[in-house]
Amino acid sequence: MSSAEECMEECNKVSICNIWNYYTIAASVNINQCFLKSAAKNDVEETGVITGYCDRSQIIKDLLRGPVHGYAIENAFDDIETIGYNDIYFPKRINMRAGSAIDAIQIDYQSVTKPDLSGTHHGGSGGGLCQLVFGLNERIVKVQGRIKDGVESLIFTTNEGRNNKNCVSNAKVTFVEEYPGYVLSYLSGRYGRFLQQIRFNWIREEKAYRVSSVVYDLSKAIITENSKPGTVFNTTLTNYSPVVRKQFYTFTYSVTESRSFTFSTGLTVSKLFRGRKVVSQLL
């Protein structure tokens, strides 16, 4: 197997991306250095390794990238570079500096299974600080905003009905993003002394189920001699996903299991004989 093929195989194995193409720069390869398609060519060549190119939209399954709001002027940012590709993250805390417009935004991210991660500060230092902190099962399901010379206002609404309208000076909006079944994962955009452009990257809502009850319906159990009894089990699953709650799903399934029964002494019968009760024991 060639080094390039090894690189492709490794990237596919960890489900980071779909490989589009690759090229050989050096004879040796470091499997841990398969680069994204967005990597600059000169940066790649300096590493002297085989390079796997990836389609960024395929990094995370079911990723929905919203439209770009604002203008492409100065520094680009993408918080996927902070949270990475091996787990799904959601905002835990939004730190936003705002006055007449959004001066800057910074997000701390949380995962269900991994440690929290802090995104970088995007923008200037003007405006007042406004924070929105989310619970473990709280997700952003709707974003509203206003674009003028840059990003003038952003309003985030969660599945708990909370929002940060108190953080904006102008509640008039020029765009609304809301996708049923999706929750906000991370941000990308551009900034200078203020936030110039914003893009919202959504992920399909995760589903978490747990068994809430198991009922053994013995009335439907059939037991016959020299045969296996059939027992019906009824199970109710409750949807504990943070966005769509209080949904119940009932599943009924049958299993067949074998049991053995052993009878020992002690089984008795009663008879009446001339007015007297006679008890005989069967061995």
C-alpha positions, -999 to 999 in steps of 0.1 A, spaced: 0 0 0 14 34 -9 18 63 15 -10 82 -1 -34 52 2 -24 49 38 -33 85 44 -67 81 27 -74 49 46 -65 66 80 -87 96 73 -117 75 63 -112 52 93 -116 80 118 -146 94 98 -130 128 97 -138 135 60 -142 122 25 -109 122 6 -111 141 -27 -75 139 -39 -39 137 -26 -4 142 -39 30 130 -29 55 156 -15 79 133 2 87 96 4 78 93 40 43 100 55 30 110 89 -4 94 91 -15 120 117 -10 149 92 -38 145 67 -49 180 60 -82 196 52 -90 208 17 -89 244 32 -52 241 41 -30 265 21 -8 247 -4 24 263 8 16 253 44 11 217 33 43 216 13 63 228 43 53 197 63 68 174 37 41 147 41 14 131 21 -17 151 21 -53 140 20 -77 167 9 -112 167 25 -145 183 19 -152 204 49 -190 199 47 -186 162 52 -166 164 84 -196 161 106 -225 139 96 -258 158 91 -241 192 92 -263 220 79 -244 252 70 -266 283 70 -262 312 46 -235 338 51 -247 371 67 -225 402 63 -194 411 43 -161 394 34 -137 421 44 -111 411 70 -101 382 92 -119 349 86 -126 325 115 -141 291 119 -148 276 154 -146 241 139 -108 246 143 -114 248 181 -139 220 186 -124 196 161 -140 166 143 -142 138 168 -172 148 188 -203 171 185 -202 204 205 -228 230 213 -225 264 228 -223 265 266 -217 302 270 -218 331 246 -198 361 254 -208 390 232 -196 426 233 -222 450 218 -231 486 215 -247 500 184 -234 469 167 -218 436 176 -182 444 184 -171 409 192 -182 374 200 -166 344 218 -182 310 226 -174 284 251 -184 250 238 -197 219 256 -200 182 247 -220 154 263 -189 133 267 -158 155 263 -143 184 283 -154 220 275 -135 240 249 -132 278 246 -133 294 212 -112 324 203 -123 360 206 -136 374 173 -137 412 170 -127 443 189 -129 454 225 -156 480 223 -192 478 236 -205 463 268 -202 426 277 -233 405 276 -234 368 284 -258 340 278 -251 307 297 -268 275 287 -277 243 307 -264 209 298 -296 200 279 -303 235 265 -297 241 228 -300 271 205 -329 264 180 -333 298 165 -311 328 155 -323 362 145 -301 391 134 -297 424 117 -270 432 90 -262 467 81 -226 478 78 -217 446 96 -234 424 121 -256 449 141 -275 425 163 -278 388 171 -307 372 191 -303 335 202 -333 315 213 -331 282 230 -354 252 234 -362 265 269 -376 297 254 -348 319 267 -331 345 246 -306 374 248 -328 403 236 -314 424 264 -280 423 247 -291 442 216 -299 478 211 -319 473 179 -343 443 179 -353 448 142 -341 418 122 -331 412 86 -327 374 88 -341 345 108 -326 310 109 -345 280 123 -344 245 110 -367 219 126 -347 190 140 -314 210 140 -296 228 168 -268 253 166 -233 237 168 -207 263 160 -200 297 143 -178 309 115 -174 343 99 -152 374 96 -141 402 119 -120 433 123 -126 459 150 -162 446 150 -180 415 137 -184 418 100 -198 385 89 -215 355 106 -225 320 95 -243 295 117 -235 258 114 -262 235 126 -262 198 135 -291 174 136 -305 171 171 -291 142 190 -315 116 203 -312 99 237 -335 71 247 -337 51 279 -361 24 291 -386 38 315 -406 6 322 -407 -31 314 -440 -50 319 -442 -88 319 -476 -98 307 -479 -132 322 -515 -136 311 -502 -140 276 -476 -166 286 -484 -200 272 -471 -230 290 -476 -265 277 -460 -298 285 -428 -306 266 -430 -272 250 -412 -238 254 -433 -211 270 -438 -178 251 -437 -146 271 -447 -112 258 -428 -81 270 -441 -46 267 -415 -18 269 -420 20 268 -392 42 256 -392 79 265 -375 104 242 -351 124 264 -337 146 237 -334 182 249 -354 197 220 -383 174 215 -394 161 249 -422 141 263 -426 117 234 -433 81 242 -428 51 220 -442 17 230 -427 -15 216 -441 -50 221 -420 -80 214 -422 -117 222 -394 -139 233 -394 -176 238 -375 -191 267 -373 -226 281 -379 -235 317 -379 -267 337 -402 -275 366 -394 -300 393 -421 -314 415 -412 -330 448 -431 -346 476 -458 -326 492 -486 -327 466 -517 -339 484 -553 -349 475 -583 -352 498 -610 -378 498 -642 -381 518 -648 -417 531 -679 -424 551 -680 -389 565 -643 -388 574 -616 -368 556 -587 -389 546 -555 -373 533 -532 -394 513 -497 -382 501 -484 -388 467 -447 -394 464 
